[in-house]
Amino acid sequence: MNRMRQAIIQSALGPIELNGNSGRQTFCFAKSFLGFEGHFPGYSILPGVLQNLLSQIVAEQMIESPVTFHSIARAKFSRQICPDDRVDVRVTCSEKDDLLHCATLIQVGDEEAASFTLVLERQESP
């Protein structure tokens, strides 16, 4: 997964924009992006699990700490994300019961591609 994380981070078009408990980052995934391999041959789309990872990576940058996936709620995937799409990821986090609840909106242009809430757990320091 570290290789995938690095490929995602390298696809960012700039640094994260922070505003209180919210963060925004824009990505563009080339046709050669690792995450398109096998999904689907001849018609590449970004898998939902990688859209979740996008949100997690943005959240980690916001809190400057690694997190682990706990659960996902209210997931809606409404538009395919294809190679060379400009992907805007907006994450707003709040803490509840020692977990980070990250409301996520992913857009391509003016179109909503996905929305969901990731529930994340801060990783313990070694």
N, C-alpha and C positions, 0 to 999 in steps of 0.2 A: 504493500500500500504506500510505502514511502516514495517509490518511483512515481506512482500516480499523483500523490500530493505535490511532488516537485513539478510534474508536468502541468498541473493545474496552476500552481503559483507562477510558473513561467508564462502562462497564458494571460496573466493579468495585464491590463493595458495601462495601469498606473497604481499608485499606492492607495490604500484604503482611505476613504473619507469618513472621519468620525464626527458625530454630533450627539453628545450626551450618551444615552444608552443605545444609540443606533450607529450602524456602519453601512457603508455602501462601497462596492467595488465592481468594476467592469472587466469582463473577460472576453476574449475572442479565441476560439479553438480552431486551429487549422485542420484541414482534412487529414493531415498526418498525426493528429493528436492521439496519444495512446488510448484514451477513453473511447474512441470510435471503433477500435479494433473488434471485429466480430459483431458489432451492434449497429446496423445489420449490413452484411456484405452487399455492396452495390447501392445502399441507401443508408448512409451514416446518420444516426441521431444520438444525442447525449443521453445515456441511461439515467433513469430517475435516481438511482443510488449515488451517482456522481453529482447530481444536482443537490442531494442532501449533503454530500461532502463539501460542495462549494459553500453552503451555509455554515457548516462546521468550521471550515478554514477561516471564513470571515469572522465568525464569533471568536475563534482563538486569537485572531489579531486584535479584536476589540478589547478582550480582557487580558491580553498578553500572557496567556497561560494555556497549556494543552488541556483538551477535554476528551471525554469518551462518550460515545453515543449511548443514550439510555432508551429513548423511544421517539416516535414521531406521531403527531396528531393532526387531524384535519388536512390531510394531504390531498391536493388537487393538481393534477398535471393536465394542462389544457392546450398546450402548444408544443410541438416538437422543436428541439433545438438542434440545428444543423451546422455543419462546418461553416466557418467564417461569419456566423451570426454574432452580433455584438450583444453580449449577455450582461444585463445589469442585475446585480444581486444586492438586495436591501435586507438587512437583518436588524431587528430590535429585540434586545434581551432584557429579561427581568429574572430575579431570583425568587424561588419559592420552594420551601421544604428542602433546602440545601442543593437544589437543582437549578440549572440555567434553562429558562424557557425562551427559545429564540424564534419569534415570529418572522417568517421569511417570505419575501416576494421576489420572484425572478421574472424579469421582463426581457423581451426581445423587441426593441423599438418601443412602441406604445402598447404592444400586446403582452398580456399576462401569459407567461409560459408555465408557471407553477406557483403555488402558495402552500405553505405548511408551517407547522410549529415543531421545531426540533427540541427535544428535551435532552440536555447534556449534563454530564457530571464532570466537575473539575478533577483533574488527575492529581493524586497525592504527590508531593515532592519526594524525591528519593532520599 
